[in-house]
Amino acid sequence: MVRVAHLATVGSLLLLTSSCLAQPDWESRGFTGDTKSLPHPVQLPPAALALLTSDKEDFPDGPARDLRCNQQGETPPGPPDSGDPKPELLCTAVKLSSKPGTDYLVLGSGGLLGAHALPFWVIHQDPHGVSLLFTTRADGLSIRRVSYHGYREVEVDWILQAGRIVTTKRYRFTGKRYTEFYSHDTHH
């Protein structure tokens, strides 16, 4: 009986360890304009996509036709006459907290990219609905291991003056949205 209990405990530890190892290490992976694909790509639920495309800054004329999350990491061409890349989204589910629901990290790509900055969105969906927790345009974003109010912190970088200045800002979840709590300029 003791031997069976011991084996069950060892099995549980192995299962727990393997599930922890399977979680992506978001802190060691930054997301930039060079990001062509995300680990574990997903499609956004329709309500989350509708919320995201209601952002008038990135979608002033409404959502692009057939806008979806790109699963292959390839930016398809835009309309044949335009020569412009089609607006695309890169989407993945991330574990920002232990709260019920799903958190999504979404990056704009293709026709949504600026000269070097790209749009980022963090969306939360649970049985109560969908909410936009964070949005920005930046050169890079990383999700930190440090948590505040049960959610992991987000760090964003902007590269200015041809790389002579890098502005880093950190954001914490304050109950409904992420808000800035730290800003630092590094001069090169």
C-alpha positions in Angstrom: 0.0 0.0 0.0 2.8 2.4 0.9 4.6 1.5 -2.4 1.4 2.3 -4.4 1.0 5.7 -2.6 4.7 6.5 -3.3 4.3 5.7 -7.0 1.2 7.8 -7.2 3.1 10.7 -5.6 6.0 10.3 -7.9 3.7 10.1 -10.9 1.9 13.3 -9.8 5.2 15.1 -9.4 6.3 14.0 -12.9 3.0 15.1 -14.4 3.2 18.5 -12.6 6.9 19.0 -13.7 6.1 18.1 -17.3 3.2 20.5 -17.5 5.3 23.3 -16.0 8.1 22.6 -18.5 5.5 22.7 -21.3 4.5 26.3 -20.4 6.2 28.8 -22.7 8.8 31.0 -21.1 7.3 34.4 -22.2 10.0 36.5 -20.4 12.8 35.0 -22.4 11.0 35.7 -25.7 10.4 39.3 -26.8 8.0 40.2 -29.5 9.1 42.8 -32.1 8.4 43.9 -35.7 10.6 41.1 -36.8 8.3 38.5 -35.1 6.8 36.5 -38.0 4.9 33.9 -35.9 3.9 33.3 -32.3 4.2 30.0 -30.4 0.9 28.1 -30.2 -1.0 30.4 -32.7 -4.8 30.6 -32.1 -7.8 32.2 -33.7 -9.4 34.9 -31.6 -13.0 34.3 -30.6 -15.4 36.5 -32.6 -16.2 38.8 -29.6 -12.4 39.4 -29.0 -11.8 40.1 -32.7 -14.8 42.6 -32.7 -13.4 44.3 -29.6 -9.9 44.6 -31.1 -11.1 46.0 -34.4 -13.2 48.6 -32.6 -9.9 50.4 -31.9 -10.2 53.5 -34.2 -6.5 54.3 -34.0 -5.4 51.1 -35.8 -8.7 50.5 -37.7 -10.0 54.1 -38.5 -12.0 52.7 -41.4 -13.2 49.7 -39.6 -11.6 46.2 -39.8 -9.9 45.1 -42.9 -11.9 42.6 -45.0 -11.3 39.0 -43.9 -9.0 40.1 -41.0 -8.0 37.0 -39.0 -5.1 35.6 -37.0 -2.4 34.3 -39.2 -1.5 30.7 -38.4 1.5 30.3 -40.7 3.5 33.4 -40.0 3.3 34.5 -43.7 2.0 37.9 -44.7 -0.2 37.5 -47.7 -0.2 40.2 -50.3 -2.8 42.9 -50.2 -5.2 43.7 -53.0 -3.6 43.0 -56.4 -3.4 46.7 -57.5 -2.1 48.1 -54.2 1.3 46.4 -53.7 0.7 46.8 -50.0 0.7 43.9 -47.6 -2.6 42.8 -46.2 -3.3 43.7 -42.6 -2.8 40.6 -40.5 -2.8 39.6 -36.8 -0.6 37.2 -34.9 -2.5 35.7 -32.0 -1.6 33.4 -29.1 -3.1 32.5 -25.8 -0.9 33.5 -22.9 -1.0 32.8 -19.2 -1.0 36.2 -17.5 -2.7 35.1 -14.3 -4.4 32.3 -12.5 -7.8 33.9 -12.9 -10.5 32.1 -14.9 -10.6 32.8 -18.6 -8.2 33.2 -21.4 -5.7 36.0 -22.1 -4.6 36.6 -25.7 -1.6 38.5 -26.9 -2.2 39.9 -30.4 0.4 41.6 -32.6 -0.4 43.6 -35.7 1.6 42.5 -38.8 1.5 43.0 -42.5 -0.3 46.2 -43.4 -0.7 47.1 -39.7 3.1 47.6 -39.2 4.5 51.1 -39.0 8.0 52.1 -40.0 9.3 50.2 -37.0 6.6 50.1 -34.4 3.7 47.7 -34.4 0.4 47.5 -32.5 0.1 45.1 -29.5 -3.1 44.2 -27.7 -3.8 42.1 -24.6 -7.3 40.8 -24.4 -9.1 38.8 -21.6 -12.1 36.6 -22.2 -14.1 34.9 -19.5 -17.8 33.9 -18.9 -18.5 37.6 -18.2 -17.4 38.8 -21.6 -14.3 40.2 -23.3 -12.1 43.1 -22.2 -9.2 44.9 -23.6 -6.5 45.0 -20.9 -3.7 46.7 -22.8 -2.9 48.3 -26.1 0.1 50.1 -27.4 2.3 50.7 -30.5 5.9 50.0 -29.8 9.1 48.4 -31.1 9.0 45.4 -28.7 7.0 43.9 -25.9 7.8 41.2 -23.3 5.8 39.7 -20.5 7.7 39.7 -17.3 7.6 37.0 -14.5 6.7 39.6 -11.9 3.0 39.8 -11.0 0.9 42.6 -9.5 -2.8 42.2 -8.6 -2.5 38.6 -9.9 -1.4 39.6 -13.4 2.1 39.5 -14.9 3.8 42.8 -15.7 4.2 43.9 -19.3 7.4 45.7 -20.5 7.5 47.8 -23.7 10.4 49.3 -25.6 10.5 52.2 -28.1 13.7 52.8 -30.2 14.2 56.5 -30.9 16.6 58.7 -32.9 18.0 55.8 -34.9 18.7 53.7 -31.8 20.4 56.4 -29.8 17.6 56.4 -27.2 15.7 53.4 -26.0 12.6 54.1 -23.9 11.5 51.3 -21.7 8.1 51.4 -19.9 6.6 48.8 -17.6 2.9 48.3 -17.0 1.0 46.7 -14.1 -2.5 45.4 -14.0 -4.6 47.6 -11.7 -7.9 45.8 -11.6 -9.3 46.6 -15.1 -6.4 47.6 -17.3 -2.7 47.8 -17.4 -1.2 51.2 -16.4 2.3 52.5 -16.6 4.4 52.5 -13.4 7.9 52.8 -14.7 9.7 54.6 -17.5 13.4 54.9 -18.3 15.4 56.2 -21.2 18.7 54.6 -22.1 21.1 56.8 -24.2 23.6 55.0 -26.5 
